[in-house]
Amino acid sequence: MAVENVVIIGSGPAGWSAAIYAARANLNPLVFEGAITEENRVSGTLPLGQLNLTTEVENYAGFPAGNLTQFLDTAIEPSVRQIMAPHSGHGVSGPELMELMRQQAKNFGTRIVTDDIVKVDFKKRPFTLRSLEGKTYEAHAVIVATGARANYLGLPSEDAFKNRGVSACAVCDGALPRFRNKPLVVIGGGDSAVEEATYLSKFASTVYLVHRRDELRASKIMADRALSNEKIDIQWNSELNEVLGDERQGVTGVVLESTTGKDHKKLEAAGVFLAIGHTPNTKFLDGQLELNDKKYIKLTVPFRTNTSVEGVFAAGDVADDYYRQAITSAGAGCMAALDAERWLAAHE
């Protein structure tokens, strides 16, 4: 069995950025982009990451508003381009950006396997990885870039309107025209929910912060920030019962259920933002890498992508519980590839 120089697990911005840099360094990287399974569809872990589940991307540097149709037609392989949704004519979409990254990595010689890594052995070198299809691979270095999936409530109506008004990232989507000067709903009661609500208050007419208790879980300073913001209307003792909407407009409102036995309440809203946390995709590691208190991979060297196992690096949302942006993930992917290249050079 040939031993790979570097295996990259994951196919979001961090994974493809790592692949581009590793390929240009002649490391001949092998990327596991994930399997196309129903389980991955339901959990939001299909190939191309979370960005592939979004619509417009307005905050990724280098893609101002404009019609990219001709560029997409010439940059992406025709067989892939044919099955992509037509370009909207406004900037770049999440799926388009991810396909462009994938194509760029492929152009430099990156090899891609459409499968999941389900088991790893980092206790001995070379490292051993087993795929969902039952195949075994060995690698001198590994970059983990499996991301983190947003937590959702699991309501059928919530799933029906994802990317049509239902989102889990206010910073990513909050400034979109569909949400400006309209009432919006944020679900949650922790620091993340208050941060999302505060950010959205810059654009919305009103932000309804829906919390199932009568007191926010957020820190005192964050709770005070929400209570003092005139645009934030806290809906106490309430849970999201249903997302309302239609095919033309997307989300038009919500139905809230009282946790204290009161009647249901209907609110008009153009968007619903879930702020109930994220789950990093680290289960397959089976405890072989040190995690932080939020279960994200712990980076052990300041300003580097090193993990608790020498030769294993991590990049993107799987190791980032703070920024969680496409552009920071891509930057971390570049760092991981450079770290891996230098580590390989020093040890071989």
N, C-alpha and C positions, 0 to 999 in steps of 0.2 A: 504494500500500500504506500503510495506516494504521500509524503508529509507536506501539507500546504504551508506556505510562508505565513499567511495571515487569513483567517476566516472572519468574516463580518456577519454578525447575526442581526438582522433587522433591515428594513427598507424604507425608513423615513428619511428626512433631510440629513440626519446624522449618519445613517448607513451609507447613503449614496455619496455624500461628501467624503467620507472616509474611503470609499471605494475609488473615487476619482483620484485622490491624493496617493493612495497606495498603488494604484495602477500606474500612475505617472512616475512612481519611484521604482517601477519594474518589480514589484512584489507579487504580481500575478494574483490578485486577491480573488477569493471565492465568497460570494454573497449568498446567504440564505434569506430570500425575501419573504418567506412565509408561505404557508399552504392555503389553497383556496378550498376551505371547508365551511360547512354550515356553522360549526362551533366558532370559528374565527369570525364569520359574518355577524353572528349574534353578539359576540364580545367586542366587536370593533377592532379586530387584530388581523384583518386581511392584508395582503401585500400593499405596499406604498404608504402605510401608516395613517395616522389621524388626519393628515393634511389631505389625503385622498377622499376624505369624507366631508370636506368643506366645499363651499362654492367660491365666491370671489376672494382673492388674496390681495389686499391693498397695501400691506405693510412689509412686504418682502422687497428689499432693495433691488433696484434694477428693472422693475416691471411697473412703470407708470401706466396710467390709463391709456389705452390705445388698442387698435385691432391687430392681433397677433396671428390671424388666420394663415397668411402666407408663410410666416416664420414656422408655425407649427407644422404646416404641410411639408416643409422642406427639412425640418430638424428631426422629426420623429419618423421611424420606419413606417411605410405605407400600411403594412398589415396591422400595426397598432393604431395608427391614426384613423383608420376606417371604423374602428369600434368605439372611438372616443366621442363624447358628446360634442356637438358643434360649438365653436368658440362664440362666446357671448358678445364679443366686440368691446369688452371693457376690461383692460388689464389682463391678468392671468387668473385662472381658476386653480383650486387646489390640485385636482387630478392632472391638469395640464402641467403645472409646475413639477409634480412628482414624475410624470412621464419624461419631461425634459431632463431631470436629474438622472433618471434611470438610463436614458439614452446616452447621456454624456459619459456616464461610468462605463457603459457598454462599448462606446466608441474607443475608449482607451484600453480595452481588452479585458475588462472585468467579466468573470464568469458568474452566471446567475443560476441558482437552483430554486425552483418554486416549491419549497418544502420548509417545514418547521424543524428546528433543533429542539428536541424534547428531553435530552439528557446529556449532561456533560461530566467529564472527569478531569478536574483541574489539579488533582493530587499528584500527578506524575507528568513528566514531559516525554515525548510530545503530548499535548492535550488531546483527549479523545472526545468526539461529539457524535451523538446518535440522532438520526433524523426520524421524523414521523413515519416515513416509508421503511424504516428498519435498516438503513444504510449507516455505516460507520466511517467517520472521517478523522484524520489526525492533523494537528496544526501546531506550529511553533509559537504562534501568537494569535490571540483572539480579541476582537473588538465587539463588545456587547452594545447594541444600539436598538434594543427591542421596544423602547418607548414606554409610555404609560397611557392607559385608557381612562377616559373620563367616566365617572360613575353616573349612572342614570337610575331613575326610579323603576323602570321596567313597564311603564304604562303603554298600552298599544297606541294610544293617541300621541304620546310623546315620540314614539318611534316613527309614526306616520309623518310627523312634521319636522324631523331632523333635517337641518340645512334649509328649511323653509320657514324659519322663525324660531326653531328650537336649537339651542346652542349650549356648549359647555365652556365657552371661552369668550368673555366680554371684550378682552383686549384684541382678540382676533376679529370679531364680528361686530362689536358694538357701534362702530362709526359708519357702518353701511347705511346707504340711503333709506333702506326699508325700515330702519329703526329710529331715524332722526325725528325729533319732536313728536314722538308717539309714546303712549304708556307701555312700559316694559315690566316683566316679572322676573325676579330673582328668587330661586329656591335655596334656602339654607340659612344658617344662623351663626356660622363661625367667621373667623377673620377673612377667609376667602370670599364668603358671600358678601360681607360688608365691603371688601375691596371691589368686588364686581359691581355692586350697587352704586358705590361712590363713583366709579369710573363711568358707568352708564348714565349717571345723573348729568354728565356733561352734554349728553346728546338727547336724552329722553325728555318728554314732558313731565312724566311721573315714573318713579321706579317703585313698584310694589315688592317689598322684601317679605317673603313668605316664610314664617318660622313656626314649627310645630309646638313650641313652648311659649311661655309668657316672659321669657328673659333670654337675651342673646347669649350664645356660647362664646362669642368673640371676646377678645381682651377688652379691658375697660376703655382704653383709649380708642379702640376701633368701634366699640358699641356707642360711645359718646359721639363719635363722628357720624354714625348713622342717625342717631336720635336728633342731632342738631342740623342735619341736612334737610332743608325745606322740601326738596324734591323726592325724598325717600319716605314712603308711606309703609310702615311696618304692619303686616297682617299677622297679628299674634294668634297663637293656638290654631294654626291652620296648616293644611297639607294640600298639595296639588292632587286633585281628583281626576281632572281631564283637561286636555289641551283642545281648544276649539279652533276651527279654521275651515278653509275650503281650498279647492284646487287652484283657484285664480290668485287669491291673496296670501295663501299660506296661513300662518297663525293669526287669529282675530281675537282670541280671548282665552280665558281659563275658567274652570270651575274649581273652587276651593272647598275642601271639606273641613269642618270644625273638629278639633280634637277634644272639645268639651261638650259635644252633643248639640250644638246650635245648628241652624239651617245652613245648607250649602250656600255659597256666595259666588256670583258670576262677575268677572271683571273683564273689561275690554283691554286688549293688549296686542301689540304687533310682534312681540317676541317673548320667549321664555328662556331664561338662562339658568342652567343647573350649576350650582356651586356646592356640591356635596362631596367633593374630593376626587382624587384620581387614584388609580391602582397601577403601580409600576409592573411591567410584565417581566417578573423575575422568578416565577414559580419553577421554571425548568432548571434553574440553577441549583435547586435543592439545598440551599444553605451554604454553598461552597464559596460564595463571595460575601464579605462583610457588608451589611446593610445599615443604614442610619435608622433613627427612631421612627421614621415615616415609611420604612421598608424600601427606600430607594438605594441603589448601589452607592456605597460610600467611596469617595475618591480619597486616596490616602496620601497624596503628595500635593501640596498647594500649587495651584495654577497648572496642574497636569491632569491627565486622565487615567493615571494608575489606579488599580484596585488593590484589594488585599492580597491578591495572588500575582506574583511577578510574571509578566508576560501577558496578562489579561487586562484589557483597557475597556473603559465604558464611556459612552458619549450620548448626548441627547437627553430626552425626558426620562429615561430609565435611571439617570443619575442626577436629575435636576428637578427638585421639588419647588423651585422658586420662580424661575423665568418662564419655562415651558413655551418657548416661541420657536417657530421654524428657523429663524435666522440664527438664534443662539445654538440651536441643535446642529445646524450645518457647520457653524464655527467649531463646535466641540468635535464634530466628526473629522474635520481637518486636523485638529490637535491630536486626536487619537491615532490617526494614520501616521502623523509625524512622530509621535511617541513610540508607536509600534516599530516604525522603520529604524529609529535610532536604537531601540532596545535590541532589535534583531542584529543590527550592525555590531553592537557591543558584545553580543553573546555568541556570534557565529564567526 
